[in-house]
Amino acid sequence: MDQPGLSRILYVEDDDDIREIAQLALEMVGGFNVLLCASGEQALEQAAAFAPDLILLDVMMPGMDGPSTLVALRQIPALAHTPVAFMTAKIQPQEIAAYKAMGALDVIAKPFDPILLPEQVTAIWQTSHSQVIS
């Protein structure tokens, strides 16, 4: 499941249960090294030191929401080009288009299937990798 170069995933999610399910899926099924952050603010404090290969962001969080977190993460030079995907229940076509316009590669719909989550993440990674190569 693990692609060369994709091992470290930062997941920013305010819901404890969703965070735990995603962590289990990504680590146990996908074999990824996952850093969990409960808020955008926490992600800003810890992301650069973790040096993620991919960032997963919840859209709706109290305080700093996913889009605001993405903008702030892009200001950190080490994370300026790290691939990002949003995880959200807000998946209307215009919403997905808006997330992609912000710089997200893709959107993973919530509720997600924990068994399929590592495959979805890998597919997003491969998309980002092919865009860099081409």
C-alpha positions in Angstrom: 0.0 0.0 0.0 2.8 2.4 1.0 4.3 4.3 -2.0 8.0 5.3 -2.1 8.1 8.7 -0.6 4.7 8.5 1.1 5.1 7.5 4.6 4.3 10.5 6.8 0.7 11.8 7.0 -0.5 14.8 9.0 -4.2 14.5 9.8 -5.9 17.6 11.3 -9.4 16.7 12.7 -11.2 18.1 15.8 -13.4 15.0 16.3 -11.7 12.5 18.6 -13.6 9.5 17.3 -12.9 10.3 13.6 -9.3 11.0 14.4 -8.9 7.7 16.1 -10.6 5.7 13.3 -8.5 7.4 10.6 -5.3 6.8 12.6 -6.1 3.1 12.9 -6.9 2.8 9.2 -3.9 4.7 8.1 -1.4 3.1 10.4 -2.7 -0.5 10.7 -4.1 -0.9 7.2 -1.9 1.5 5.2 1.3 1.2 7.2 1.7 5.0 7.3 3.3 7.1 10.1 0.5 9.5 11.2 0.7 12.7 13.3 -2.7 13.7 14.6 -3.6 17.3 15.4 -6.9 18.3 17.0 -6.8 21.9 15.6 -5.4 24.1 12.9 -3.4 25.9 15.6 -1.8 22.6 16.8 -1.0 21.7 13.2 0.8 24.9 12.7 2.9 24.2 15.8 3.8 20.7 14.9 3.6 20.2 11.1 7.0 21.5 10.1 8.9 19.4 12.6 7.0 16.3 11.5 7.7 17.0 7.8 4.6 15.3 6.4 4.5 13.9 2.8 0.8 14.5 2.7 -1.7 16.6 4.8 -5.3 15.6 5.4 -7.5 18.5 6.7 -11.0 18.5 8.2 -12.9 21.4 6.7 -15.2 22.3 9.6 -13.3 22.9 12.9 -13.8 25.4 15.7 -11.4 28.3 15.7 -9.2 27.8 12.7 -11.1 25.8 10.0 -9.5 23.7 7.3 -9.3 26.3 4.6 -7.7 28.8 7.1 -5.3 26.1 8.2 -4.3 25.4 4.6 -3.5 29.1 4.0 -1.4 29.3 7.1 0.4 26.0 6.4 1.3 27.3 2.9 3.1 30.2 4.6 5.6 27.8 6.2 8.4 27.3 3.5 8.9 23.6 4.3 5.2 22.9 3.8 4.5 25.3 0.9 4.3 22.5 -1.6 3.1 19.5 0.5 0.1 17.9 -1.1 -3.2 18.5 0.8 -6.6 16.8 0.7 -9.7 17.9 2.6 -11.8 15.4 4.5 -15.4 16.6 4.8 -19.1 15.9 4.5 -19.4 19.0 2.4 -19.0 17.4 -1.0 -21.3 19.3 -3.4 -19.5 19.9 -6.7 -19.2 23.6 -6.1 -17.7 23.0 -2.7 -15.2 20.5 -4.1 -14.3 23.0 -6.8 -13.7 25.7 -4.1 -11.4 23.4 -2.1 -9.4 22.6 -5.2 -9.2 26.3 -6.1 -7.6 26.8 -2.6 -4.9 24.3 -3.6 -6.3 21.0 -2.3 -5.6 18.0 -4.6 -8.8 16.2 -3.8 -11.6 15.7 -1.2 -12.3 12.6 0.7 -15.9 12.3 1.7 -17.0 11.8 5.3 -18.1 9.4 6.5 -15.2 7.5 5.0 -14.6 3.8 4.8 -11.6 3.0 7.1 -10.6 0.1 5.0 -10.5 2.2 1.8 -9.0 5.3 3.3 -5.3 4.2 2.8 -6.1 3.5 -0.9 -7.8 6.9 -1.3 -4.8 8.6 0.3 -2.4 6.6 -1.9 -4.3 7.6 -5.0 -4.2 11.3 -4.1 -0.4 11.0 -3.4 0.0 9.3 -6.8 -1.9 12.1 -8.5 0.3 14.7 -6.8 3.4 12.8 -7.9 2.3 12.5 -11.5 1.5 16.2 -11.6 5.1 17.0 -10.5 6.6 14.6 -13.0 4.6 15.7 -16.0 
